[in-house]
Amino acid sequence: MKVEQTLAGIKARKHYFSVPLDYQQSPSQQITLFAREIVSIENQHKALPYLVFFQGGPGFGAARPIANSGWIKRALQEYRVLLLDQRGTGLSTPINSIALSHLSASQQAEYLCHFRADNIIRDAELIRTKLCNDEPWTILGQSFGGFCVLHYLSAAPQGIKEAYITGGLPSLTRNADDVYQATYLRVMAKNNDFFARFTDARKLADDLAKYLYDNKVYLATGEQLTVEMLQLLGINLGMEQGPEAVYYLIEQALIETAQGVEVNPLFLHQFSQFLDYNTNPIFALLHESIYCQQNASKWSAHRVRDQYPQFHYKVNKPLLFTGEMIYPWMFTQFEQLKPLAAAADLLAAKKDWPQLYNLEQLANNTVPVAAAIYSEDMFVEMQYSLETTKQVANLKYWLTSEYEHNGIRMDGEYILDKLIQLNRGQCLR
């Protein structure tokens, strides 16, 4: 069935594909993948090449475009864009506690093992052969999407004409512990910036933490709002406009009533919208595994946190927000993660994750690659990204302090244009 839509300046078409759950097994269970193809209205009848977009995450569906704007506007000048819902996300056989409820914990863990970058790229290659007559296409990866791009360059470079990466140039060799040791320092710096910038935020955060420590407070979802859960708001400190959003949220958290200080119901309603763990469980289940190659994460962020005890909350001590870290206690506090706790433990203990990067192939890479590295990125350590630039041939990079991790969302048209110019050896403006 051919399904098309007209958006503001865009024609969109839906695609569904049947792919193997396990490409190493034949026959294999099949899963369904969804991708939305978009093209500008003025170019809809032209035979343009494809650009496929790999979303950040892991565990988030591709953007649902509203209008011809941002990075999409620049891309649609010369491409048809394919917005791929990576397996397990969006409309691509989505993973959640309900979908996995018929499986045992060990079966859940085995099933989830097939949802890393390696199989995302196998999916992309299968789709490419169907849509492009086996011609190479252009790829763009944001955040975790950049991890996917590097695996693509390692495993199937023949499928790529050009590659672009924004905010997602990972280390090729460092393990999860290395990553989190650097990340905690980055998060600490973001905390310092936040509390220096909003001078009453320290008191607001500490008062709220103390209240949650002394009282049982429940969100609209029925979950108890704990201090640890409050600290997770720090993931937003690494985004453009994120610190402002966090500040305005905690600013209205506690209110004076005739009964004394209470938690504002508006705050409780808005709080859940700041965290995605209930709605996007892959992010919690597989996040640490994106760093694993023939080793286990063993709840890395949780263990490394002990090296930075200032992140452990104690009454009458300053509260620090955490960042993009996954902790085992999350599977006892978030309602939609609770049924997956045993599977999460099995995944954290898994030692035989396949290699993601072929260092020899990348050292001899011939595909033009352009990457934006954000020097202030809280999520991807700049020094590790710079290490990678020396290990991947034919890679050019733009190092800038102008943007946070989600720069492409804020100024995508300019960023993608700059990377295209960089890749093609044109003058940069």
Solvent accessible surface area in square Angstrom, and as a share of the most:
residue,aa,sasa,rsa
1,M,217,0.97
2,K,134,0.57
3,V,40,0.23
4,E,87,0.39
5,Q,52,0.23
6,T,89,0.52
7,L,55,0.27
8,A,64,0.49
9,G,31,0.29
10,I,0,0.00
11,K,51,0.22
12,A,2,0.02
13,R,92,0.33
14,K,57,0.24
15,H,19,0.08
16,Y,116,0.44
17,F,18,0.08
18,S,69,0.44
19,V,0,0.00
20,P,28,0.18
21,L,15,0.07
22,D,23,0.12
23,Y,58,0.22
24,Q,135,0.60
25,Q,106,0.47
26,S,110,0.71
27,P,122,0.77
28,S,19,0.13
29,Q,109,0.48
30,Q,96,0.43
31,I,7,0.03
32,T,60,0.35
33,L,0,0.00
34,F,1,0.01
35,A,0,0.00
36,R,30,0.11
37,E,10,0.04
38,I,0,0.00
39,V,7,0.04
40,S,2,0.01
41,I,67,0.34
42,E,131,0.59
43,N,14,0.07
44,Q,50,0.22
45,H,171,0.76
46,K,112,0.48
47,A,111,0.86
48,L,34,0.17
49,P,65,0.41
50,Y,30,0.11
51,L,0,0.00
52,V,0,0.00
53,F,7,0.03
54,F,0,0.00
55,Q,35,0.16
56,G,8,0.08
57,G,9,0.09
58,P,4,0.03
59,G,6,0.05
60,F,47,0.20
61,G,21,0.20
62,A,5,0.04
63,A,45,0.35
64,R,104,0.38
65,P,18,0.11
66,I,148,0.75
67,A,34,0.27
68,N,38,0.20
69,S,63,0.41
70,G,34,0.33
71,W,21,0.07
72,I,12,0.06
73,K,88,0.37
74,R,25,0.09
75,A,0,0.00
76,L,2,0.01
77,Q,104,0.46
78,E,46,0.21
79,Y,6,0.02
80,R,42,0.15
81,V,0,0.00
82,L,0,0.00
83,L,2,0.01
84,L,1,0.01
85,D,0,0.00
86,Q,4,0.02
87,R,4,0.01
88,G,5,0.05
89,T,5,0.03
90,G,35,0.33
91,L,84,0.42
92,S,0,0.00
93,T,42,0.25
94,P,63,0.39
95,I,8,0.04
96,N,53,0.27
97,S,10,0.06
98,I,139,0.71
99,A,45,0.35
100,L,3,0.02
101,S,82,0.53
102,H,144,0.64
103,L,41,0.20
104,S,57,0.37
105,A,33,0.25
106,S,71,0.46
107,Q,95,0.42
108,Q,11,0.05
109,A,8,0.07
110,E,102,0.46
111,Y,29,0.11
112,L,0,0.00
113,C,25,0.15
114,H,25,0.11
115,F,4,0.02
116,R,4,0.01
117,A,4,0.03
118,D,11,0.06
119,N,9,0.05
120,I,4,0.02
121,I,3,0.02
122,R,85,0.31
123,D,1,0.01
124,A,0,0.00
125,E,27,0.12
126,L,43,0.21
127,I,1,0.00
128,R,8,0.03
129,T,67,0.39
130,K,123,0.52
131,L,41,0.21
132,C,16,0.09
133,N,133,0.68
134,D,87,0.45
135,E,109,0.49
136,P,56,0.35
137,W,4,0.01
138,T,2,0.01
139,I,0,0.00
140,L,0,0.00
141,G,0,0.00
142,Q,17,0.07
143,S,15,0.10
144,F,3,0.01
145,G,0,0.00
146,G,0,0.00
147,F,13,0.05
148,C,0,0.00
149,V,0,0.00
150,L,0,0.00
151,H,16,0.07
152,Y,0,0.00
153,L,0,0.00
154,S,10,0.07
155,A,62,0.48
156,A,8,0.07
157,P,31,0.20
158,Q,123,0.55
159,G,0,0.00
160,I,9,0.05
161,K,118,0.50
162,E,17,0.08
163,A,0,0.00
164,Y,0,0.00
165,I,0,0.00
166,T,0,0.00
167,G,4,0.03
168,G,1,0.01
169,L,2,0.01
170,P,6,0.04
171,S,18,0.12
172,L,4,0.02
173,T,82,0.48
174,R,80,0.29
175,N,61,0.32
176,A,5,0.04
177,D,37,0.19
178,D,39,0.20
179,V,15,0.09
180,Y,3,0.01
181,Q,62,0.27
182,A,15,0.12
183,T,9,0.06
184,Y,0,0.00
185,L,101,0.50
186,R,42,0.15
187,V,0,0.00
188,M,39,0.17
189,A,51,0.40
190,K,23,0.10
191,N,1,0.00
192,N,91,0.47
193,D,89,0.46
194,F,4,0.02
195,F,27,0.11
196,A,77,0.60
197,R,132,0.48
198,F,28,0.12
199,T,123,0.72
200,D,67,0.35
201,A,0,0.00
202,R,66,0.24
203,K,136,0.57
204,L,46,0.23
205,A,1,0.00
206,D,36,0.19
207,D,58,0.30
208,L,1,0.00
209,A,0,0.00
210,K,80,0.34
211,Y,39,0.15
212,L,7,0.03
213,Y,135,0.51
214,D,84,0.43
215,N,60,0.31
216,K,149,0.63
217,V,12,0.07
218,Y,114,0.43
219,L,10,0.05
220,A,92,0.71
221,T,75,0.44
222,G,48,0.46
223,E,5,0.02
224,Q,61,0.27
225,L,0,0.00
226,T,22,0.13
227,V,12,0.07
228,E,67,0.30
229,M,0,0.00
230,L,1,0.00
231,Q,2,0.01
232,L,0,0.00
233,L,0,0.00
234,G,0,0.00
235,I,25,0.13
236,N,27,0.14
237,L,3,0.01
238,G,0,0.00
239,M,47,0.21
240,E,47,0.21
241,Q,120,0.53
242,G,6,0.06
243,P,24,0.15
244,E,46,0.21
245,A,38,0.29
246,V,0,0.00
247,Y,22,0.08
248,Y,129,0.49
249,L,3,0.01
250,I,3,0.01
251,E,84,0.38
252,Q,52,0.23
253,A,1,0.01
254,L,49,0.24
255,I,64,0.32
256,E,141,0.63
257,T,47,0.27
258,A,105,0.82
259,Q,149,0.66
260,G,27,0.26
261,V,65,0.37
262,E,67,0.30
263,V,16,0.09
264,N,23,0.12
265,P,95,0.60
266,L,83,0.41
267,F,0,0.00
268,L,29,0.15
269,H,107,0.48
270,Q,54,0.24
271,F,1,0.01
272,S,42,0.27
273,Q,118,0.53
274,F,47,0.20
275,L,18,0.09
276,D,59,0.30
277,Y,3,0.01
278,N,36,0.19
279,T,106,0.62
280,N,32,0.17
281,P,4,0.02
282,I,6,0.03
283,F,9,0.04
284,A,5,0.04
285,L,11,0.06
286,L,1,0.01
287,H,2,0.01
288,E,12,0.06
289,S,7,0.05
290,I,11,0.06
291,Y,27,0.10
292,C,1,0.01
293,Q,25,0.11
294,Q,107,0.47
295,N,54,0.27
296,A,16,0.13
297,S,7,0.05
298,K,117,0.50
299,W,40,0.14
300,S,0,0.00
301,A,0,0.00
302,H,77,0.35
303,R,96,0.35
304,V,1,0.00
305,R,14,0.05
306,D,97,0.50
307,Q,100,0.44
308,Y,30,0.12
309,P,85,0.53
310,Q,83,0.37
311,F,1,0.00
312,H,71,0.32
313,Y,40,0.15
314,K,121,0.51
315,V,44,0.25
316,N,142,0.73
317,K,118,0.50
318,P,83,0.52
319,L,0,0.00
320,L,19,0.10
321,F,1,0.00
322,T,1,0.00
323,G,0,0.00
324,E,22,0.10
325,M,0,0.00
326,I,1,0.01
327,Y,1,0.00
328,P,36,0.23
329,W,43,0.15
330,M,0,0.00
331,F,6,0.02
332,T,90,0.52
333,Q,36,0.16
334,F,8,0.03
335,E,66,0.29
336,Q,76,0.34
337,L,0,0.00
338,K,85,0.36
339,P,79,0.50
340,L,0,0.00
341,A,30,0.23
342,A,55,0.43
343,A,0,0.00
344,A,4,0.03
345,D,75,0.39
346,L,83,0.41
347,L,8,0.04
348,A,9,0.07
349,A,61,0.48
350,K,47,0.20
351,K,144,0.61
352,D,91,0.47
353,W,3,0.01
354,P,64,0.40
355,Q,101,0.45
356,L,8,0.04
357,Y,16,0.06
358,N,72,0.37
359,L,83,0.41
360,E,133,0.59
361,Q,57,0.25
362,L,0,0.00
363,A,59,0.46
364,N,98,0.50
365,N,6,0.03
366,T,114,0.66
367,V,10,0.06
368,P,47,0.30
369,V,0,0.00
370,A,0,0.00
371,A,0,0.00
372,A,0,0.00
373,I,6,0.03
374,Y,1,0.01
375,S,18,0.12
376,E,82,0.37
377,D,3,0.02
378,M,2,0.01
379,F,13,0.05
380,V,18,0.11
381,E,31,0.14
382,M,36,0.16
383,Q,95,0.42
384,Y,29,0.11
385,S,2,0.01
386,L,34,0.17
387,E,64,0.29
388,T,0,0.00
389,T,19,0.11
390,K,177,0.75
391,Q,64,0.28
392,V,6,0.03
393,A,37,0.29
394,N,73,0.38
395,L,22,0.11
396,K,88,0.37
397,Y,92,0.35
398,W,27,0.09
399,L,77,0.38
400,T,10,0.06
401,S,77,0.50
402,E,111,0.50
403,Y,20,0.07
404,E,35,0.16
405,H,8,0.04
406,N,6,0.03
407,G,0,0.00
408,I,10,0.05
409,R,172,0.63
410,M,77,0.34
411,D,54,0.28
412,G,2,0.02
413,E,64,0.29
414,Y,47,0.18
415,I,0,0.00
416,L,0,0.00
417,D,22,0.12
418,K,24,0.10
419,L,0,0.00
420,I,1,0.01
421,Q,22,0.10
422,L,27,0.14
423,N,16,0.08
424,R,92,0.33
425,G,61,0.58
426,Q,96,0.43
427,C,121,0.73
428,L,79,0.39
429,R,167,0.61
